[in-house]
Amino acid sequence: MAHLAPSGKWDARYLGPVPHDASYYAKCMLGGALACGFTHAGITPLDVTKCNMQVNPAKYKGLFPGLRTIVAEEGSKGLWKGFGPTFVGYSLQGMFKYGLYEFFKDAYMNLAGEEATNKYKGAIWLAGSASAEVIADVALCPLEMTKVKIQTSPAGTFPVPMFDALREMSRLKAETRFPFGSVVPLWSRQIPYTMAKFFFFEYIAALFYRHVFTAPKDSYGKGTQLGITFASGYLAGVVCALVSHPADSLVSLMGKPANKGKTLGQIASETGLVALATKGLGTRVLMIGTLTGFQWWIYDSFKTAMGMGTTGGK
């Protein structure tokens, strides 16, 4: 049977259309890098505006006013500040996020066994995604800190080219806390985000295949399957944005010069929970919903091209 290992025992690594071996996980890592690197870098203008709305809401009052302010002061190039560290950082993050999710999900399913896996699928999705994100954020952190510093520093006060900015972050590490000073707020933002991203994607995709597209999954064409992937990813992304926005605001505020030397608790107390949860939220919902939908679509398109099938199902 397809779900049995060569030894004859039930094995999660043999549940899909191809065995989940080292080559499979390596391809998933590459697919994750492509999915996250290009999508995050492609929406740099939205990210620049969102970060500035969080750091200086009095000046950047909304998405479109914020975009106009940046262009008026720095030209159109100001909208693309931080493109380099965004692309590299999120490629690394995506590589570990998706590749290790597949690995940990299989490992936890095998640890639980067939009966418990069927009963507690949601818990396995949550545990697998959280485990992967812990590692992914360590890879992302130095580049995320650099990106935020580039994007929120007044024009001319901090280098914009990626390697110059990384050197400056290292030179000023006593005050910037580079390279891992933001890893705790990053975990507090990204782990809930990723748990929601993978749980709700898997859950919504399963609902589609259970209640709307009720024939066997492999009876549908790749276009239909990838459409389900995008819709499930977009809806999951909206939930992600709501869950992780307060921590995202804290990460942005840490890069503000006025907050140098302050603890996370001090910054949160001074800003207020309502502001942390709402400033820039509309922009982030738009950004993360679209972003997550396209990430899953790119990832599953790559998996399909590699003959590995799409993610999720009944």
Beta strands, then each sheet from edge to edge (+ up, - down):
end
